[in-house]
Amino acid sequence: MGWGDMILNVIENKFRLRLPLPPKFRWWLSHKSEIDFWDNYFKNGGLHWKANYELKFDPQLRLQDELASLLPKNRQEVKILDVGAGPLTYVGKVHQNLNISIEAVDPLAVYYDKLLNKYNITPLVRTKSGSAEQLSLLFPANSFDLVFARNCIDHSYNPEKAILEMLTTVKVGCYVLLAHIPNEGENEGYHGLHQWNFNVRNGDFIISSKTGEVNFTKKYSSGCVVACSILTKDNVDWLYTSILKLS
Ligand SMILES: C[S@@+](CC[C@H](N)C(=O)[O-])C[C@H]1O[C@@H](n2cnc3c(N)ncnc32)[C@H](O)[C@@H]1O
């Protein structure tokens, strides 16, 4: 845990309150704990996720079906953006019918580069520095055939803006795909970067926090089509949210 997290926890636990801090400031106070997590992850060869750790170094890893199924059918060259990728992208590198190029971004990429150097690791895809909320500063609009984010937009400081930026960078007629564990803010006691909950209610995609909620499906129904499903992987239920960009 970083000093920012630690001081905040001590104050909020001692006085049993939650300070009304802007999410971006709370995010900044907590980001060191994410870097510490990855340091520990490399030190221990992937911690509890050793099998998945090995896969991240496999240049022949097949593109996962849930991503491949959302790619446009009429192209041979496809560009995928992995947002909040961490130091090593999860995205599979090969597909039997497609040439895939992958870009990866993460706001902590500068720190991850230091960790990769420390552990003498060369990634298959080098993660570039950038937060989901600012993707349009990094990439032109309508650049990617698929924009993917796993276990990270609920770590962001403005998830609604982050998803809208993902929609800006994906091409019209293509998909944004989100994969998150439902209810992470609640599950993690709103500590660290976990300020948000992603859920499905009556088929709608809902983003909530300690202070409010947004029905993303209804709010943005004029520009996109949102579909939610639960997929169980490694005994964990994941909420997969696909968002088709209409215009
Ligand atoms: C649990 S890791 C997941 C990494 C990777 N997606 C995976 O599935 O292995 C969460 C990641 O979210 C990133 N993150 C935090 N805030 C973000 C933001 N505003 N935009 C994009 N990514 C963010 C963190 O830096 C961290 O690398």
The ligand as an ORCA input file, in Angstrom:
! r2SCAN-3c Opt
* xyz 0 1
  C      -6.102     -5.250    -12.334
  S      -5.183     -4.390    -13.543
  C      -5.746     -5.195    -15.031
  C      -4.728     -5.201    -16.117
  C      -5.127     -5.960    -17.393
  N      -6.240     -5.357    -18.054
  C      -5.425     -7.408    -17.100
  O      -6.572     -7.828    -17.244
  O      -4.488     -8.114    -16.718
  C      -5.976     -2.826    -13.587
  C      -5.303     -1.828    -14.511
  O      -6.180     -0.704    -14.679
  C      -5.362      0.387    -14.911
  N      -6.094      1.644    -14.793
  C      -6.325      2.388    -13.677
  N      -6.933      3.520    -13.995
  C      -7.096      3.520    -15.331
  C      -7.628      4.458    -16.255
  N      -8.102      5.630    -15.850
  N      -7.594      4.134    -17.575
  C      -7.101      2.949    -17.990
  N      -6.583      2.034    -17.156
  C      -6.569      2.308    -15.847
  C      -4.272      0.224    -13.859
  O      -3.155      1.033    -14.124
  C      -3.998     -1.265    -13.961
  O      -2.939     -1.546    -14.844
*
